[in-house]
Amino acid sequence: MRQYDSRPSRLSRCARYDRARHIASLDGARDHLLIYRLSTGLEFPWDYQRSLELALIRMFAVPEISELIDATGQFARAGQRRYDDTLALLAALAKYGYDSPEGKVALRTMNRAHHWYAIRNEHMLYTLSALVCEPVRWIARYGWRPLLEQEKTAAFCFYRAVGARMNVKDLPDDYAGLERFNREYERTWFAPSATGRKVADYVLDIACSWVAPPVRPLARKGVVSLMDEPLRRAFTYPEPRLTRPLVESLMRLRARGLRLRRPLRHSYYDDPPSLRSYPGTHHQYTVADFGVTAPSDVDARWRRQP
């Protein structure tokens, strides 16, 4: 894996790596909230947003999870709203901290959303592991620099703390343990299913709706090209032999271009993009606005027993 090079260079003179040097001077566990905010909000905001989207899609490759999601009808009825709520709540936890008043509201909302359903602990743990591991893998492939060990540790500590506050059991002690669990879980649980393909198609329809209609077929192929083979196989998507090399080349070209740019000065958390399913701007809302409603038409086998 590429290592961060601290030697002076033309790039360092324009301060491109100054923030990485600052992060390298911090303790990944003790300073994990600060490091996670810097990494996700200033160093890799676009990469983290895209990779977290892909992490959430990975859940649907598990038939048991996709069956539950399909049974709720949430993506069929209000897929964009579900997407916006999820990323807004995750952003609130990172921006304010999980023990802040806003963070506690976000955690209560997330716990309430899951409380109504009988969800295995390993599924909850896998979701957390994907939110940590998928950005690490994405940035290793497409990032303008590799993640520092402090950044990996910070992401692990952040989501481990979030998981503990969501009553997720058997949390590993370090990033390596979480990654092992993630790999073993996917080998065990990923499998093709009709509901997996159905929910994945809903998500792709949402993503492609963000671009002009003429380019939506190409955008769909581009998203599928970013999926690894186990994920594509679980969704029964054909291998994108033509578009994958093109997408890979464009992503690497983007990384090279970013290395030549000055670092961002305004964090993603200070000025996040507008939410498509909400009117106005992000600043007009509080964390409490991103709520959930009780299910009314979900099969009894998915409901948590009182």
CORDACOR-V632629 format. One record per backbone hydrogen bond with DSSP energy under -0.5 kcal/mol. NH is the residue of the N-H (numbers start at 0). CO is the residue of the C=O. If there is no record, write none. Layout:
NH CO
NH CO
This chain:
5 3
12 8
13 9
13 10
14 11
15 10
17 14
18 14
20 16
21 17
22 18
23 19
24 20
24 21
25 22
27 25
30 26
31 28
34 30
35 31
36 32
37 33
38 34
39 35
40 36
41 37
42 37
43 38
47 43
48 44
49 45
50 46
51 47
52 48
53 49
54 50
55 51
56 52
57 53
58 54
58 55
59 56
60 57
61 58
62 60
62 188
64 61
65 61
66 62
67 63
68 64
69 65
70 66
71 67
72 68
73 68
76 72
77 73
78 74
81 77
82 78
83 79
84 80
85 81
86 82
87 83
88 84
89 85
90 86
91 87
92 88
93 89
94 90
95 91
96 91
96 92
99 96
103 99
104 100
105 101
106 102
107 103
108 104
109 105
110 106
111 107
112 108
113 109
114 110
115 111
116 113
117 301
118 116
123 119
124 120
125 121
126 122
127 123
128 124
129 125
130 126
131 127
132 128
133 129
135 131
136 132
137 133
138 134
139 135
140 136
141 137
142 138
151 147
152 148
153 149
154 150
155 151
156 152
157 153
158 154
159 155
160 156
161 157
162 158
163 159
164 160
165 161
165 162
166 163
167 162
177 173
178 174
179 175
180 176
181 177
182 178
183 179
184 180
185 181
186 182
187 183
188 184
189 185
190 60
192 233
196 192
197 193
198 194
199 195
200 196
201 197
202 198
203 199
204 200
205 201
206 202
207 203
208 204
209 206
210 207
214 211
215 212
218 214
219 215
220 216
221 217
222 218
223 219
224 220
225 221
225 222
226 223
231 227
232 228
233 229
234 230
235 231
235 232
236 231
240 238
243 239
244 240
245 241
246 242
247 243
248 244
249 245
250 246
251 247
252 248
253 249
254 250
255 251
256 252
257 253
258 254
259 255
259 256
260 257
263 41
266 264
267 40
269 266
270 266
277 274
283 280
284 281
288 285
289 286
290 288
301 298
302 299
303 115
